[in-house]
Amino acid sequence: MPEAERTVTVDQPIEGVFAFIANGRNATTWRYGVLDIERASGDGGAGTSYRQGVRGPGGRRIDADYEITASEPPERLAFRAIAGPVRPEGEFRLEALGGATIVTFSLRAQLSGWKRLLMGRAVQRTIDAEMAALDRLKDLLER
C-alpha cells in the first residue's frame, strides 16, 4: 500500500497553522500538484467537501475531490478523496511547541489488483511529493 508520514516544525502558533491547512483553498499556494480547488459544500468542518483538480500523467487535469472526515481544531484534520482513480486518506496532526507547531502529515492509498500493479509506483511518487510539499508549507507560513 502506498503510504508515507512526515513531520515538520513550523515557527508559527498552532491556531494559525491549523486555519491555513484547514482552508483547502490555500492548497494551490503550497501543494505543487494542485491545479485548482474550490469548496463545494460545508462550513470547513467535518463533512465539508472540496472540488479539486490535480496534475496527472502528461500534465492533464484529474479530478481529486475530497471531504473532511474529522476536524478537531487546532490539533487534527483528516480527509479522504471522493473522486479520481485513486482515493487516498490522510491526516494532519498538530502539536503546540511553545510558539511553534509540530505538523505531522500522513497519507495512504489502498490499491488492490490491477491498480496496485499498474499504479503503485506512480501513486507512491505522488504521496512522496505531497510529503515534500510540507517544506513549502513551512517556508510559506514562516515568511
Secondary structure, DSSP 8 states (H G I E B T S, - for coil): --EEEEEEEESS-HHHHHHHHH-GGGHHHH-TTEEEEEEEESSSSTT-EEEEEEE-GGG-EEE--EEEEEEETTTEEEEEE-SSS---EEEEEEEEETTEEEEEEEEE----HHHHHHHHHHHHHHHHHHHHHHHHHHHHHH-
